[in-house]
């Protein structure tokens, strides 16, 4: 088996695009519907409940996804695929049971200051936790098997169906904001049953010497990852709970609107890369060693900047008209945090690439320590900033903690894996993005504020950005010809 190249990863990324773009568009529509139907305080209750379900899943299940991606190539090569998935299935069901017990305890005895306002939504949140855990582990298997087309179909179907089902439940059953959670759980389960089980299959839970050895290796690798992912969850979400305690549900709702309209598009682009990149990097490491893996990561980092830097600039300069169109009522005021949220998302994406050395060298305990450092910075700064600056302050603090995370992880992993940033490419990309963003802002001041104008501005800015990349020779014409040939365009 040959080591994956930047070009093969790029093809996988393109195949993952529909499964990321469609959810991003549906997320924007969802925000439009939510802000039209509910006040920021209700949106805040919904967001806190969903984050609680994500916390349970992060704590008990999602570390398995990294283990599946890390070890599947090795066990497939050894012909031990069935035994490997049997161990993963066993650990998945144990994790779901542990999460339900923990969630039940929070529902029964959780502190009023922290979860009192959304306690009535926690049971629906527990259903989301179970459904999401089943769905995500199945999707991780599709990624490990490098089936981007199937992944995109499942992801797109999930996002398209969920909102109509939620609106139907809210309108016909008069459930209020909880209808969003019930619809989410229902659609996750249905997509898992229809798509995942066909391609993933039912795991064999029989346990023998082979399975015992696999479980030991997975747990040794995965338990530090579990703690690290939990800490990453707190870096990304603890500000919401601090906003609730130090401010109110309305501040949480405004922050949720800002992150969903700005952070989510950035995160979905990052996820598109992560879906394709880590399985390929792990395969390159196993087949070719450190050199090919480092070169692959450097090339993919450049691709990440090519997409995410202009997206960050465009979302920042168009924040005001974007929120006027897609957010209703008081939720519009969340636009002031948009530039900070976008920049924080960019640095968080870079932390993913910086962590490859620790993942591949299996020194995930160092990743845990560095994440604790970043979380400490996040928590201390938020404690002092949020009471004075609310959700905008929380967004600024997230930038600082993410910068600390990138620097710390890259520094401790440098001995085992050299993550080389493409500085010259980054400078060219930033120049092209800023010039395009400035032109976009100038045009936005003379155009009416509506969805058509927004689409037109993004299209014009995107084309201008592409032309500038060609002028600056960041993207050679040979790449354009290769892309046309791969897409079979004349």
VOMAR-274175 format. One record per residue (C-alpha): y negated, x negated, z. Coordinates in steps of 0.2 Angstrom, whole numbers, padded with zeros to 4 digits, always signed. Last residue first. Layout:
BEGIN
YXZ;...
// end
This chain:
BEGIN
-0104+0067-0105;-0098+0071-0087;-0081+0067-0082;-0085+0067-0063;-0078+0049-0062;-0086+0044-0078;-0103+0051-0073;-0101+0041-0056;-0096+0025-0065;-0111+0027-0076;-0123+0030-0061;-0115+0015-0053;-0118+0004-0068;-0136+0009-0068;-0139+0000-0052;-0143+0009-0036;-0155-0002-0025;-0163-0008-0041;-0181-0003-0034;-0183+0007-0050;-0166+0015-0048;-0169+0019-0030;-0186+0026-0035;-0178+0038-0047;-0166+0044-0034;-0180+0047-0022;-0190+0057-0035;-0175+0068-0039;-0172+0071-0020;-0191+0075-0017;-0191+0087-0032;-0175+0096-0026;-0181+0097-0008;-0198+0104-0013;-0190+0117-0024;-0178+0122-0011;-0192+0124+0002;-0203+0133-0011;-0189+0146-0014;-0186+0148+0004;-0204+0153+0008;-0221+0145+0013;-0233+0146-0002;-0236+0129-0010;-0252+0119-0008;-0248+0110+0008;-0230+0107+0004;-0235+0097-0012;-0243+0084-0001;-0228+0083+0011;-0216+0081-0003;-0226+0067-0010;-0226+0058+0007;-0207+0061+0009;-0204+0053-0008;-0214+0038-0003;-0205+0037+0014;-0187+0039+0006;-0190+0026-0007;-0197+0013+0005;-0183+0017+0018;-0170+0014+0004;-0177-0002-0001;-0178-0008+0017;-0160-0003+0021;-0154-0012+0005;-0162-0028+0011;-0155-0026+0029;-0137-0022+0024;-0131-0022+0042;-0117-0033+0046;-0104-0027+0059;-0094-0042+0063;-0078-0037+0071;-0069-0046+0086;-0083-0056+0093;-0096-0043+0088;-0089-0029+0098;-0099-0032+0114;-0115-0033+0104;-0113-0019+0093;-0108-0007+0107;-0124-0012+0117;-0136-0011+0103;-0130+0006+0096;-0129+0013+0114;-0146+0007+0119;-0153+0015+0103;-0144+0031+0107;-0152+0032+0124;-0169+0029+0118;-0168+0042+0104;-0160+0055+0116;-0175+0052+0128;-0187+0058+0114;-0177+0074+0111;-0177+0078+0130;-0196+0076+0130;-0198+0089+0116;-0186+0101+0126;-0197+0101+0142;-0212+0088+0143;-0216+0087+0161;-0200+0093+0170;-0189+0085+0156;-0196+0067+0158;-0191+0062+0175;-0173+0068+0176;-0172+0065+0157;-0175+0046+0159;-0162+0044+0173;-0149+0054+0163;-0151+0046+0146;-0152+0028+0154;-0136+0032+0163;-0128+0039+0148;-0132+0023+0138;-0124+0012+0152;-0109+0024+0153;-0107+0022+0134;-0106+0004+0136;-0093+0004+0149;-0082+0016+0138;-0084+0006+0123;-0078-0009+0133;-0063+0001+0138;-0059+0004+0120;-0054-0014+0117;-0040-0008+0104;-0046-0022+0092;-0048-0008+0079;-0058+0004+0091;-0069-0010+0098;-0073-0017+0081;-0077+0001+0074;-0090+0005+0088;-0105-0001+0078;-0101+0011+0064;-0101+0026+0076;-0117+0020+0085;-0126+0021+0068;-0123+0040+0068;-0131+0041+0085;-0146+0031+0078;-0149+0044+0064;-0147+0059+0075;-0160+0052+0087;-0172+0050+0072;-0169+0068+0067;-0171+0075+0085;-0188+0066+0086;-0194+0073+0070;-0189+0091+0074;-0196+0092+0092;-0212+0101+0087;-0202+0113+0076;-0195+0122+0092;-0211+0133+0091;-0203+0144+0078;-0190+0151+0091;-0204+0162+0098;-0202+0174+0083;-0190+0170+0069;-0183+0153+0064;-0178+0150+0046;-0194+0151+0036;-0207+0146+0048;-0195+0133+0055;-0194+0125+0038;-0213+0126+0035;-0216+0116+0051;-0202+0104+0050;-0205+0098+0032;-0211+0080+0036;-0196+0078+0048;-0182+0086+0038;-0187+0075+0023;-0188+0059+0032;-0171+0061+0041;-0163+0067+0025;-0170+0052+0016;-0163+0040+0029;-0146+0049+0030;-0140+0048+0012;-0143+0030+0006;-0142+0024+0025;-0124+0031+0026;-0120+0023+0009;-0126+0006+0015;-0115+0008+0031;-0100+0012+0019;-0103-0005+0011;-0104-0014+0027;-0088-0005+0034;-0078-0010+0019;-0083-0028+0020;-0078-0029+0038;-0061-0020+0035;-0058-0032+0020;-0061-0047+0032;-0052-0041+0047;-0034-0038+0041;-0028-0033+0024;-0015-0020+0027;-0018-0014+0045;-0037-0017+0045;-0039-0009+0028;-0028+0006+0034;-0039+0008+0049;-0055+0007+0038;-0048+0020+0027;-0044+0032+0041;-0061+0029+0049;-0071+0032+0033;-0066+0048+0026;-0069+0061+0040;-0082+0049+0047;-0093+0050+0031;-0093+0069+0031;-0096+0069+0049;-0112+0059+0047;-0118+0071+0034;-0114+0085+0046;-0123+0077+0060;-0139+0075+0050;-0138+0094+0045;-0134+0098+0063;-0148+0088+0071;-0162+0097+0061;-0159+0116+0061;-0146+0116+0074;-0155+0104+0085;-0171+0113+0084;-0164+0130+0088;-0154+0123+0102;-0169+0115+0110;-0178+0132+0109;-0164+0141+0117;-0162+0128+0131;-0181+0130+0134;-0178+0148+0135;-0164+0146+0147;-0175+0138+0160;-0183+0122+0166;-0175+0109+0178;-0158+0117+0179;-0157+0124+0161;-0166+0109+0154;-0153+0098+0163;-0139+0108+0155;-0146+0106+0138;-0150+0087+0141;-0132+0085+0146;-0127+0089+0128;-0127+0073+0116;-0126+0060+0130;-0114+0071+0140;-0103+0073+0125;-0103+0054+0122;-0098+0052+0140;-0083+0064+0137;-0079+0054+0121;-0079+0038+0131;-0068+0045+0144;-0056+0052+0131;-0057+0035+0121;-0052+0026+0137;-0037+0038+0138;-0033+0036+0120;-0027+0018+0118;-0015+0017+0133;-0011+0035+0130;-0006+0032+0112;+0004+0017+0116;+0014+0025+0130;+0016+0041+0120;+0024+0031+0106;+0036+0022+0117;+0042+0038+0125;+0044+0046+0108;+0055+0032+0102;+0065+0033+0118;+0068+0052+0117;+0057+0068+0118;+0060+0084+0108;+0043+0092+0104;+0046+0093+0085;+0028+0098+0079;+0026+0114+0068;+0019+0110+0051;+0003+0101+0046;+0001+0107+0028;+0006+0125+0030;+0002+0126+0049;-0016+0121+0045;-0021+0133+0032;-0016+0151+0037;-0013+0149+0055;-0027+0137+0058;-0039+0148+0048;-0034+0163+0058;-0036+0154+0075;-0053+0147+0071;-0059+0164+0064;-0054+0173+0080;-0062+0160+0092;-0079+0160+0082;-0079+0179+0081;-0077+0181+0100;-0091+0168+0103;-0104+0176+0092;-0099+0193+0099;-0104+0186+0116;-0123+0188+0110;-0122+0207+0112;-0105+0215+0112;-0111+0232+0104;-0094+0234+0096;-0100+0239+0079;-0116+0229+0078;-0111+0213+0088;-0093+0213+0081;-0099+0215+0063;-0112+0202+0065;-0099+0190+0071;-0087+0194+0057;-0100+0191+0044;-0105+0174+0053;-0087+0167+0054;-0081+0170+0036;-0092+0157+0028;-0090+0144+0041;-0071+0145+0042;-0068+0146+0024;-0079+0130+0021;-0069+0120+0034;-0052+0125+0027;-0056+0122+0009;-0065+0106+0013;-0049+0100+0023;-0038+0104+0009;-0048+0094-0003;-0050+0079+0009;-0031+0077+0011;-0031+0059+0017;-0015+0061+0028;-0025+0056+0043;-0039+0068+0038;-0027+0082+0036;-0020+0078+0053;-0037+0078+0061;-0040+0095+0054;-0024+0101+0063;-0031+0094+0079;-0047+0102+0076;-0040+0120+0074;-0029+0120+0089;-0043+0114+0100;-0056+0126+0093;-0044+0141+0096;-0041+0136+0114;-0059+0132+0118;-0066+0147+0109;-0055+0158+0120;-0062+0149+0135;-0079+0153+0129;-0075+0171+0128;-0070+0170+0147;-0086+0160+0150;-0098+0173+0143;-0101+0182+0160;-0105+0166+0168;-0119+0163+0157;-0134+0164+0169;-0124+0158+0184;-0118+0142+0176;-0128+0127+0183;-0139+0135+0197;-0125+0147+0201;-0112+0133+0205;-0095+0136+0197;-0082+0144+0209;-0073+0157+0198;-0078+0153+0180;-0078+0134+0184;-0060+0136+0191;-0055+0145+0176;-0062+0132+0164;-0052+0118+0173;-0036+0128+0172;-0039+0132+0154;-0043+0114+0150;-0027+0108+0158;-0016+0120+0148;-0025+0115+0132;-0022+0096+0136;-0003+0099+0139;-0002+0108+0123;-0010+0094+0113;+0000+0080+0122;+0016+0089+0116;+0010+0091+0098;+0004+0073+0097;+0021+0067+0103;+0030+0077+0090;+0017+0071+0077;+0023+0053+0081;+0042+0057+0080;+0040+0065+0063;+0030+0051+0056;+0042+0037+0062;+0045+0030+0044;+0038+0013+0049;+0023+0014+0037;+0020+0032+0043;+0019+0025+0060;+0006+0012+0056;-0005+0024+0045;-0004+0038+0059;-0010+0026+0073;-0029+0026+0072;-0032+0043+0064;-0020+0052+0076;-0027+0043+0091;-0045+0047+0086;-0040+0065+0085;-0030+0065+0101;-0047+0061+0110;-0052+0078+0105;-0040+0087+0117;-0043+0087+0136;-0061+0082+0140;-0068+0084+0123;-0061+0102+0122;-0067+0106+0139;-0084+0100+0135;-0084+0109+0118;-0081+0126+0127;-0095+0122+0139;-0106+0118+0124;-0102+0135+0117;-0107+0143+0134;-0123+0133+0135;-0127+0138+0117;-0124+0157+0120;-0135+0157+0136;-0149+0147+0126;-0148+0160+0112;-0151+0173+0125;-0166+0164+0132;-0173+0161+0115;-0174+0180+0111;-0160+0188+0101;-0158+0197+0084;-0170+0188+0072;-0167+0171+0080;-0148+0173+0079;-0149+0179+0061;-0160+0164+0055;-0150+0152+0065;-0134+0158+0057;-0141+0156+0040;-0146+0138+0044;-0128+0135+0051;-0121+0143+0035;-0130+0130+0024;-0123+0116+0035;-0106+0124+0035;-0106+0124+0016;-0112+0106+0015;-0099+0099+0026;-0083+0106+0018;-0090+0105+0001;-0094+0086+0004;-0077+0081+0009;-0072+0078-0009;-0087+0067-0012;-0083+0057+0004;-0065+0054-0002;-0072+0047-0019;-0084+0036-0009;-0069+0030+0002;-0060+0025-0015;-0076+0016-0021;-0079+0007-0004;-0061+0000-0006;-0045+0006+0003;-0032-0008+0006;-0017-0008-0005;+0000+0000+0000;
// end
